[in-house]
């Protein structure tokens, strides 16, 4: 097993956090779009 530098550990953790927050952001955005689509039929739109 090779030695991992502290910087590499930090970068990996940051990458994982970025990936998770990206997925969460996408889910929130999709939910927002779905809500917007439903409300468009009643003549009301949410701001983007």
Phi and psi in radians as a Rosetta constraint file:
Dihedral C 1 N 2 CA 2 C 2 CIRCULARHARMONIC -1.418 0.35
Dihedral N 2 CA 2 C 2 N 3 CIRCULARHARMONIC 2.719 0.35
Dihedral C 2 N 3 CA 3 C 3 CIRCULARHARMONIC -1.347 0.35
Dihedral N 3 CA 3 C 3 N 4 CIRCULARHARMONIC 2.314 0.35
Dihedral C 3 N 4 CA 4 C 4 CIRCULARHARMONIC -1.796 0.35
Dihedral N 4 CA 4 C 4 N 5 CIRCULARHARMONIC 2.284 0.35
Dihedral C 4 N 5 CA 5 C 5 CIRCULARHARMONIC -1.303 0.35
Dihedral N 5 CA 5 C 5 N 6 CIRCULARHARMONIC 2.779 0.35
Dihedral C 5 N 6 CA 6 C 6 CIRCULARHARMONIC -1.067 0.35
Dihedral N 6 CA 6 C 6 N 7 CIRCULARHARMONIC -0.682 0.35
Dihedral C 6 N 7 CA 7 C 7 CIRCULARHARMONIC -1.057 0.35
Dihedral N 7 CA 7 C 7 N 8 CIRCULARHARMONIC -0.742 0.35
Dihedral C 7 N 8 CA 8 C 8 CIRCULARHARMONIC -1.106 0.35
Dihedral N 8 CA 8 C 8 N 9 CIRCULARHARMONIC -0.725 0.35
Dihedral C 8 N 9 CA 9 C 9 CIRCULARHARMONIC -1.071 0.35
Dihedral N 9 CA 9 C 9 N 10 CIRCULARHARMONIC -0.787 0.35
Dihedral C 9 N 10 CA 10 C 10 CIRCULARHARMONIC -1.091 0.35
Dihedral N 10 CA 10 C 10 N 11 CIRCULARHARMONIC -0.773 0.35
Dihedral C 10 N 11 CA 11 C 11 CIRCULARHARMONIC -1.109 0.35
Dihedral N 11 CA 11 C 11 N 12 CIRCULARHARMONIC -0.713 0.35
Dihedral C 11 N 12 CA 12 C 12 CIRCULARHARMONIC -1.116 0.35
Dihedral N 12 CA 12 C 12 N 13 CIRCULARHARMONIC -0.759 0.35
Dihedral C 12 N 13 CA 13 C 13 CIRCULARHARMONIC -1.093 0.35
Dihedral N 13 CA 13 C 13 N 14 CIRCULARHARMONIC -0.769 0.35
Dihedral C 13 N 14 CA 14 C 14 CIRCULARHARMONIC -1.094 0.35
Dihedral N 14 CA 14 C 14 N 15 CIRCULARHARMONIC -0.714 0.35
Dihedral C 14 N 15 CA 15 C 15 CIRCULARHARMONIC -1.100 0.35
Dihedral N 15 CA 15 C 15 N 16 CIRCULARHARMONIC -0.728 0.35
Dihedral C 15 N 16 CA 16 C 16 CIRCULARHARMONIC -1.145 0.35
Dihedral N 16 CA 16 C 16 N 17 CIRCULARHARMONIC -0.762 0.35
Dihedral C 16 N 17 CA 17 C 17 CIRCULARHARMONIC -1.078 0.35
Dihedral N 17 CA 17 C 17 N 18 CIRCULARHARMONIC -0.760 0.35
Dihedral C 17 N 18 CA 18 C 18 CIRCULARHARMONIC -1.088 0.35
Dihedral N 18 CA 18 C 18 N 19 CIRCULARHARMONIC -0.732 0.35
Dihedral C 18 N 19 CA 19 C 19 CIRCULARHARMONIC -1.128 0.35
Dihedral N 19 CA 19 C 19 N 20 CIRCULARHARMONIC -0.788 0.35
Dihedral C 19 N 20 CA 20 C 20 CIRCULARHARMONIC -1.123 0.35
Dihedral N 20 CA 20 C 20 N 21 CIRCULARHARMONIC -0.789 0.35
Dihedral C 20 N 21 CA 21 C 21 CIRCULARHARMONIC -1.163 0.35
Dihedral N 21 CA 21 C 21 N 22 CIRCULARHARMONIC -0.557 0.35
Dihedral C 21 N 22 CA 22 C 22 CIRCULARHARMONIC -1.119 0.35
Dihedral N 22 CA 22 C 22 N 23 CIRCULARHARMONIC -0.781 0.35
Dihedral C 22 N 23 CA 23 C 23 CIRCULARHARMONIC -1.121 0.35
Dihedral N 23 CA 23 C 23 N 24 CIRCULARHARMONIC -0.782 0.35
Dihedral C 23 N 24 CA 24 C 24 CIRCULARHARMONIC -1.082 0.35
Dihedral N 24 CA 24 C 24 N 25 CIRCULARHARMONIC -0.767 0.35
Dihedral C 24 N 25 CA 25 C 25 CIRCULARHARMONIC -1.040 0.35
Dihedral N 25 CA 25 C 25 N 26 CIRCULARHARMONIC -0.747 0.35
Dihedral C 25 N 26 CA 26 C 26 CIRCULARHARMONIC -1.091 0.35
Dihedral N 26 CA 26 C 26 N 27 CIRCULARHARMONIC -0.763 0.35
Dihedral C 26 N 27 CA 27 C 27 CIRCULARHARMONIC -1.092 0.35
Dihedral N 27 CA 27 C 27 N 28 CIRCULARHARMONIC -0.766 0.35
Dihedral C 27 N 28 CA 28 C 28 CIRCULARHARMONIC -1.075 0.35
Dihedral N 28 CA 28 C 28 N 29 CIRCULARHARMONIC -0.777 0.35
Dihedral C 28 N 29 CA 29 C 29 CIRCULARHARMONIC -1.081 0.35
Dihedral N 29 CA 29 C 29 N 30 CIRCULARHARMONIC -0.775 0.35
Dihedral C 29 N 30 CA 30 C 30 CIRCULARHARMONIC -1.082 0.35
Dihedral N 30 CA 30 C 30 N 31 CIRCULARHARMONIC -0.748 0.35
Dihedral C 30 N 31 CA 31 C 31 CIRCULARHARMONIC -1.055 0.35
Dihedral N 31 CA 31 C 31 N 32 CIRCULARHARMONIC -0.773 0.35
Dihedral C 31 N 32 CA 32 C 32 CIRCULARHARMONIC -1.033 0.35
Dihedral N 32 CA 32 C 32 N 33 CIRCULARHARMONIC -0.802 0.35
Dihedral C 32 N 33 CA 33 C 33 CIRCULARHARMONIC -1.103 0.35
Dihedral N 33 CA 33 C 33 N 34 CIRCULARHARMONIC -0.725 0.35
Dihedral C 33 N 34 CA 34 C 34 CIRCULARHARMONIC -1.119 0.35
Dihedral N 34 CA 34 C 34 N 35 CIRCULARHARMONIC -0.756 0.35
Dihedral C 34 N 35 CA 35 C 35 CIRCULARHARMONIC -1.085 0.35
Dihedral N 35 CA 35 C 35 N 36 CIRCULARHARMONIC -0.734 0.35
Dihedral C 35 N 36 CA 36 C 36 CIRCULARHARMONIC -1.089 0.35
Dihedral N 36 CA 36 C 36 N 37 CIRCULARHARMONIC -0.743 0.35
Dihedral C 36 N 37 CA 37 C 37 CIRCULARHARMONIC -1.120 0.35
Dihedral N 37 CA 37 C 37 N 38 CIRCULARHARMONIC -0.749 0.35
Dihedral C 37 N 38 CA 38 C 38 CIRCULARHARMONIC -1.105 0.35
Dihedral N 38 CA 38 C 38 N 39 CIRCULARHARMONIC -0.753 0.35
Dihedral C 38 N 39 CA 39 C 39 CIRCULARHARMONIC -1.323 0.35
Dihedral N 39 CA 39 C 39 N 40 CIRCULARHARMONIC -0.357 0.35
Dihedral C 39 N 40 CA 40 C 40 CIRCULARHARMONIC -1.107 0.35
Dihedral N 40 CA 40 C 40 N 41 CIRCULARHARMONIC -0.556 0.35
Dihedral C 40 N 41 CA 41 C 41 CIRCULARHARMONIC -1.198 0.35
Dihedral N 41 CA 41 C 41 N 42 CIRCULARHARMONIC -0.410 0.35
Dihedral C 41 N 42 CA 42 C 42 CIRCULARHARMONIC -1.675 0.35
Dihedral N 42 CA 42 C 42 N 43 CIRCULARHARMONIC 0.144 0.35
Dihedral C 42 N 43 CA 43 C 43 CIRCULARHARMONIC 1.477 0.35
Dihedral N 43 CA 43 C 43 N 44 CIRCULARHARMONIC 0.258 0.35
Dihedral C 43 N 44 CA 44 C 44 CIRCULARHARMONIC -2.158 0.35
Dihedral N 44 CA 44 C 44 N 45 CIRCULARHARMONIC 2.250 0.35
Dihedral C 44 N 45 CA 45 C 45 CIRCULARHARMONIC -2.081 0.35
Dihedral N 45 CA 45 C 45 N 46 CIRCULARHARMONIC 2.496 0.35
Dihedral C 45 N 46 CA 46 C 46 CIRCULARHARMONIC -1.444 0.35
Dihedral N 46 CA 46 C 46 N 47 CIRCULARHARMONIC 2.529 0.35
Dihedral C 46 N 47 CA 47 C 47 CIRCULARHARMONIC -1.204 0.35
Dihedral N 47 CA 47 C 47 N 48 CIRCULARHARMONIC 2.531 0.35
